[in-house]
Amino acid sequence: MEVNHTSDGAMIVDELIAQLQELQGQGSEAVAAAGNAEALDALRIEYLGRKGRLTGILRRLGELGADERPRVGAEANRVKDALSTLLDERAAAYAVAADTGPRVDLSLPGRARWTGQVHPVTLVIDEICEIFRDLGFSRVAGPEMETQTYNFSKLNIPLDHPAADMHDSFYLTDEVLLRTHTSPVQARVMEQFAPPIRVVVPGTVYRRDPFDASHAPAFEQVEGLAVDEGITFADFKATISAFVRRFFGNDAKTRFRPSYFPFTEPSAEVDVSCQICGGRGCSACKHTGWMEIMGAGMVHPNVFEAAGYDPERYTGYAFGMGPGRIAMQRYGIPDIRLLYESDMRFLGQF
Ligand code: 2NL
């Protein structure tokens, strides 16, 4: 029996298109109501899946003639695309909401930039040199590797002196060592320049001492030297006292005690009234009221002789101090090793 496609078919086409449009309406509402990504996945299967409701409607395409199928097919594709797009959009929105990956919080304050500091010993060295610059002294530097001749002999230190011993210095060869003081730099300055001479010499010096709370095998020193005709012990005392007042303050008192160094005669230790107790006596000054800050004296004639200066014509004074020691006294640092550890929690305080 021949089916009348023309009349029955037209009715089926209208019915299927109506069903497709109803499917789109229901699907749209269902997508809008879906509470999460899983619900959307279930709807995609229910409406558009291989055994889903759209497929179910299209099964009846077989009842239509070849000329009627394209209209229903086109409508089916439109509905499928529309629902698919809705599902994709909602799924994308849920994916963004679910993303817990790293976020940039622009309201957070920025991280503070790390800044360096000038080391407290360097601060003291620069301050010392600046004061002596105002008093007419030039700042000079020289080699850390020295010969026995410059480190000892030219400074009136005999090579059998304990300071020249293998056990007290770092020898690199039989005759070459790491300088034990900066004095060889002054010896070299005197050989190269005629008086008047006024220099300060900061630098690292080396001695074979065990590293403990009060000793280090490498430490900083600042030495000074003034040479001219007619320089007296009065010039020496006045210049050092002026330095002490500038460095420690106008109330600071200076005391000169007799001492001995091979390269000066007479020699003195210079003390300053205690910075902690003002001279009344405390544990920092071992209840003496004084703190030792330098060794000094009038340059020994043998030192001038070795430099090629006429000791009958020229006189002068020299001094040496430890800026590490002075920094410890000034800032109340109890252990010299703190100056070597490069710990910014410590260094950041100065
Ligand atoms: C100290 C003692 C001193 C000198 C250093 C010196 C240099 C020359 C000639 C004469 Cl070229 N003297 N230097 C003099 C006396 C003492 O240092 O206790 N330093 C930490």
Residues whose N, C-alpha, C, O or C-beta is under 5 A from the ligand:
A	BS01	2NL	S183 Q186 A187 E223 F261 F263 T264 M294 G295 A296 G297 V299 V303 A318 F319 G320 M321 G322
